[in-house]
């Protein structure tokens, strides 16, 4: 059930035609609500004003209104409003102070959340970062997204006004899906514009303005694509050339960016024993395409219509390997997942058409996500 709450605290229920929730790795969740101003919704239109919250009683999440538009249909009005997750409210807070020099992630988070009504948990260890020009003096969420996330190289999730910070969100081997069985309408898109095969970098400068660390790296893929220079990197965190070299390798985009988008089928009977897929954003798993090729991929985005879950779609982004490398190493590096894939293949002939999942835990998770995501 959805409720609208205005700035005075008044609440009214709203019955939408659709409630499309988009969740993307390291981004604020977005919910687009569409409804017609008839019946119990007639009063809800008046609640759509600056600072109104949309409350989802099923998940407990709250979303802040951003835009609203409408169109007349006969004697009624079709209304569409866009909301962002409550974590975006961190940008209501302007950070006046600044800190300088070597700082921990915790000290930076304390600075931007002080007095803002937000909490956070840092789940992994992160190296200090040297802010030679200082950190702070800006909108808190902008500082979080545009400075801290890149400087400390972390990923994050949020629940209400609490932020969880990790080196990487998601789980490995979280799903095994088959094109044409679990997945339908599988499409792919490749971006070749960002490929680079050569990069240079420098670290912290000494008193004579000379770098304490330098590194240069040429990818083996240069033999395929040629030598393509990436933008040089200068990062004062590094005083050791070996550490800088490892960082340069991690930042070089030397393979195509490939993403797949698919609709997840909602199977309800005849499950293959032992298979429980988890489709949370950030998770890694495997897709077997119609040619029998197994590809490790990551869920980068889910789009779930909470009213009409059959419209659910998932976008997968590739990990930093070519498809050839992934396929070649799949069976040896991920034997457990290979067994799962073999198990699925063996069970397909016994599966009746459009009904696959009977496991109650899986169905509970499906319902929690809107009914069409296997997880």
C-alpha positions in Angstrom: 0.0 0.0 0.0 1.2 3.5 -0.8 0.6 6.7 1.2 1.4 10.3 0.5 2.6 12.4 3.4 2.7 16.2 3.1 5.0 18.7 5.0 2.3 19.1 7.7 2.3 15.3 8.4 -1.1 14.6 6.8 -1.3 11.2 5.1 -3.6 9.9 2.4 -3.6 6.5 0.6 -3.0 6.5 -3.2 -3.9 3.6 -5.5 -1.6 3.8 -8.6 -1.9 2.3 -12.0 1.8 1.7 -11.9 4.7 2.2 -9.5 7.9 1.7 -11.4 10.9 1.3 -9.1 14.4 1.6 -10.6 17.3 0.5 -8.5 20.9 1.0 -9.9 24.3 0.2 -8.4 25.6 3.2 -6.5 22.7 5.5 -7.4 19.6 6.8 -5.6 16.5 4.6 -6.1 13.8 6.3 -8.3 10.1 5.6 -8.2 7.7 6.8 -10.9 4.0 6.8 -9.7 1.1 7.0 -12.1 -2.5 7.3 -11.0 -5.9 8.7 -12.1 -7.6 11.3 -9.9 -10.8 9.4 -9.4 -12.4 7.8 -6.4 -10.1 7.7 -3.4 -7.3 9.2 -5.5 -9.2 12.5 -5.9 -7.8 14.0 -2.7 -4.3 12.5 -3.4 -3.6 15.0 -6.2 -3.6 17.9 -3.7 -0.9 16.1 -1.7 1.6 16.4 -4.6 3.4 19.5 -3.5 7.0 20.3 -2.6 8.6 18.0 0.0 5.8 15.4 -0.1 6.9 11.8 0.8 5.6 8.6 -0.8 5.6 5.8 1.7 5.7 2.2 0.7 4.2 0.2 3.6 5.3 -3.1 2.2 9.1 -2.2 2.1 9.1 0.5 4.7 10.9 2.8 2.3 10.2 6.5 1.8 10.7 8.5 -1.4 10.8 12.3 -1.8 8.8 14.0 -4.7 10.9 15.6 -7.4 8.6 16.3 -10.3 4.9 16.0 -11.2 3.0 16.3 -14.4 -0.5 15.5 -15.6 -2.8 15.3 -18.6 -6.6 15.4 -19.0 -8.4 12.3 -20.1 -12.1 13.1 -20.6 -13.3 14.2 -17.2 -10.4 12.7 -15.3 -6.7 13.6 -15.0 -3.8 11.2 -15.4 -1.0 12.1 -13.0 2.6 11.0 -13.0 5.0 11.9 -10.2 8.7 11.1 -9.8 10.2 10.4 -6.4 13.8 9.7 -5.2 14.9 7.6 -2.3 15.2 9.3 1.1 19.0 9.1 1.0 18.8 12.0 -1.5 17.7 14.2 1.4 21.3 14.3 2.5 21.7 17.0 -0.1 19.4 19.2 2.0 22.5 19.7 4.2 25.2 22.1 3.3 28.6 21.3 4.8 30.3 24.6 5.9 33.4 23.0 7.5 36.3 21.5 5.7 39.2 19.1 6.7 42.6 18.8 5.2 45.5 16.4 4.9 45.4 12.6 5.4 41.8 11.6 6.4 40.0 8.4 7.0 36.7 7.6 5.3 35.1 7.6 8.7 36.2 11.2 9.5 34.9 12.3 6.1 31.5 10.7 6.7 31.3 12.2 10.2 31.8 15.6 8.6 29.1 15.3 5.9 26.5 13.6 8.2 26.9 15.8 11.3 23.6 17.4 12.1 21.9 15.9 9.0 19.9 13.2 10.6 21.7 10.4 8.7 23.7 7.4 10.0 26.2 5.1 8.2 28.1 1.9 8.6 31.5 1.3 7.0 31.8 -2.5 6.5 35.3 -2.8 5.1 38.7 -1.3 5.6 39.8 1.7 3.5 43.2 3.5 3.2 43.4 7.1 4.2 43.2 9.7 1.5 45.4 12.9 1.5 43.2 15.9 0.7 45.9 18.4 -0.1 43.3 21.0 -1.1 40.8 20.1 1.6 37.5 18.3 1.7 34.1 19.8 2.6 32.3 23.1 1.9 29.5 21.9 -0.3 26.2 20.0 -0.4 26.6 16.8 1.6 25.3 14.2 -0.9 27.3 15.8 -3.8 30.4 15.5 -1.6 29.6 11.8 -1.0 28.9 10.9 -4.6 31.4 13.1 -6.5 34.3 13.1 -4.1 34.3 10.4 -1.5 33.1 7.6 -3.7 35.9 8.1 -6.2 38.7 9.0 -3.7 38.1 6.0 -1.5 36.8 3.7 -4.3 33.8 2.3 -2.5 30.3 1.2 -3.3 27.2 1.8 -1.2 23.6 0.9 -0.5 21.0 2.8 1.5 17.9 2.0 3.6 15.9 5.1 4.5 18.4 7.5 5.9 21.1 4.9 6.7 24.1 4.4 4.3 26.0 1.1 4.1 29.5 1.4 2.6 31.5 -1.6 1.1 34.4 -2.1 -1.1 31.9 -3.9 -3.4 28.2 -4.6 -2.9 26.6 -7.8 -4.0 27.4 -11.5 -3.8 29.2 -13.9 -6.2 27.5 -16.9 -7.8 24.1 -15.5 -6.8 22.2 -16.7 -9.8 22.2 -18.9 -12.8 19.7 -17.9 -15.5 19.0 -19.4 -18.9 18.0 -17.4 -21.9 14.6 -18.6 -23.1 13.8 -20.3 -19.7 14.4 -17.9 -16.8 15.0 -15.0 -19.2 13.0 -13.6 -22.1 13.5 -10.6 -24.4 17.3 -10.8 -23.8 19.0 -7.9 -25.7 22.5 -6.6 -25.6 24.3 -3.3 -26.2 28.0 -2.8 -26.7 30.0 0.4 -26.3 33.4 0.5 -27.9 34.1 4.2 -27.4 35.8 4.0 -24.0 38.5 1.4 -24.9 42.0 2.4 -24.0 45.1 0.2 -23.8 47.9 2.4 -22.4 48.0 4.6 -19.3 50.5 6.6 -17.2 50.3 7.8 -13.7 52.1 9.8 -11.0 51.8 9.8 -7.2 52.4 12.2 -4.4 54.9 15.1 -5.1 57.9 15.6 -2.8 59.2 19.0 -1.6 60.8 19.6 -5.0 57.5 18.9 -6.8 58.8 15.6 -8.2 56.5 12.5 -8.0 57.5 9.9 -5.4 55.9 7.2 -7.5 55.5 6.8 -11.2 54.0 4.0 -13.3 53.1 3.1 -16.8 51.0 0.2 -18.1 50.2 -1.2 -21.5 47.4 -3.8 -21.7 47.9 -7.1 -23.5 44.8 -6.1 -25.5 47.0 -3.5 -27.3 48.0 -6.3 -29.7 44.3 -6.5 -30.7 43.1 -2.9 -30.5 46.4 -1.0 -30.9 47.9 1.5 -28.5 45.1 3.8 -27.3 46.1 6.3 -24.6 43.9 6.9 -21.6 43.9 10.1 -19.6 46.9 10.1 -17.3 46.2 9.7 -13.6 47.7 11.9 -10.8 46.9 10.6 -7.3 48.5 11.9 -4.1 47.6 8.7 -2.2 50.4 6.8 -3.8 54.1 7.0 -2.7 54.9 3.5 -4.0 55.2 2.7 -7.7 54.0 -0.9 -7.4 50.7 0.2 -5.7 50.3 2.9 -8.3 50.7 0.4 -11.1 48.1 -1.9 -9.6 45.7 1.1 -9.4 46.4 2.0 -13.1 45.6 -1.5 -14.2 42.3 -1.4 -12.3 41.3 1.9 -13.9 42.1 1.0 -17.5 39.0 0.2 -19.5 40.7 -2.2 -22.0 37.6 -4.3 -23.0 34.2 -3.3 -24.5 31.5 -2.2 -22.2 28.7 -4.8 -22.8 25.3 -4.8 -21.1 22.3 -7.1 -21.4 18.7 -6.3 -20.6 16.1 -9.0 -20.0 12.7 -9.7 -18.7 12.6 -12.2 -15.9 10.0 -14.9 -16.1 7.9 -15.7 -13.0 8.0 -19.5 -12.8 5.8 -21.0 -10.0 6.0 -24.8 -10.4 8.4 -27.6 -11.4 11.6 -26.1 -9.9 15.0 -27.6 -10.5 16.0 -28.8 -7.0 18.4 -26.6 -5.0 18.3 -23.6 -7.3 17.5 -20.3 -5.5 18.5 -17.2 -7.5 19.1 -13.8 -5.8 18.5 -10.8 -8.1 19.6 -8.0 -5.8 21.3 -5.1 -7.5 25.1 -5.6 -7.5 25.0 -9.4 -7.4 27.2 -11.5 -9.8 26.1 -14.7 -11.5 25.8 -16.5 -14.8 23.7 -16.3 -17.9 23.7 -19.2 -20.4 22.7 -17.9 -23.8 20.9 -19.8 -26.6 24.3 -20.9 -28.0 25.2 -22.6 -24.8 27.8 -20.0 -23.8 28.1 -19.3 -20.1 28.9 -15.6 -19.2 29.6 -14.2 -15.8 27.8 -10.9 -15.4 26.6 -8.5 -12.7 23.2 -7.0 -12.1 23.6 -3.3 -12.6 20.0 -2.3 -12.6 16.5 -3.6 -11.9 13.2 -2.0 -13.0 10.3 -3.4 -11.1 6.7 -2.3 -11.5 5.4 -2.9 -7.9 1.8 -2.9 -9.2 2.3 -4.9 -12.4 5.3 -7.2 -11.7 5.1 -8.9 -15.0 6.9 -5.9 -16.5 10.0 -6.4 -14.4 13.3 -6.1 -16.3 17.0 -6.5 -15.3 20.1 -5.0 -16.8 23.4 -6.9 -16.6 26.8 -5.3 -17.0 29.9 -7.3 -17.8 32.8 -7.8 -15.4 36.3 -6.6 -16.4 37.0 -9.5 -18.7 36.3 -10.3 -22.3 33.6 -12.8 -23.0 36.3 -15.2 -24.4 38.2 -15.0 -21.1 35.1 -15.5 -19.0 33.9 -18.5 -21.0 37.4 -20.2 -21.1 37.8 -19.9 -17.3 34.3 -20.6 -16.2 34.5 -24.4 -15.5 37.9 -24.3 -13.7 37.5 -21.1 -11.7 33.8 -21.5 -10.7 33.3 -25.3 -10.4 30.3 -24.9 -8.1 28.5 -22.7 -10.5 29.4 -25.1 -13.3 27.6 -27.9 -11.4 24.6 -25.6 -11.0 24.5 -25.0 -14.7 24.9 -28.7 -15.5 22.1 -29.4 -13.0 19.8 -26.9 -14.7 20.6 -28.4 -18.1 19.8 -31.9 -16.9 16.5 -30.7 -15.4 15.3 -28.7 -18.3 13.7 -31.6 -20.2 11.6 -32.4 -17.1 10.4 -28.8 -16.7 7.0 -28.0 -18.1 7.0 -24.8 -20.0 6.4 -21.7 -18.0 6.5 -23.0 -14.5 9.8 -23.4 -12.7 10.0 -22.2 -9.1 8.2 -23.9 -6.2 10.7 -23.2 -3.4 8.8 -21.2 -0.8 11.8 -19.1 0.2 12.3 -18.1 -3.4 8.6 -17.2 -3.9 8.7 -15.1 -0.7 11.6 -13.1 -2.2 9.8 -12.9 -5.5 6.8 -11.4 -3.9 9.0 -9.0 -1.9 10.5 -7.6 -5.1 7.2 -7.4 -6.9 6.7 -11.0 -8.0 8.8 -11.2 -11.2 12.4 -11.3 -10.0 13.9 -14.6 -9.2 15.4 -13.7 -5.8 
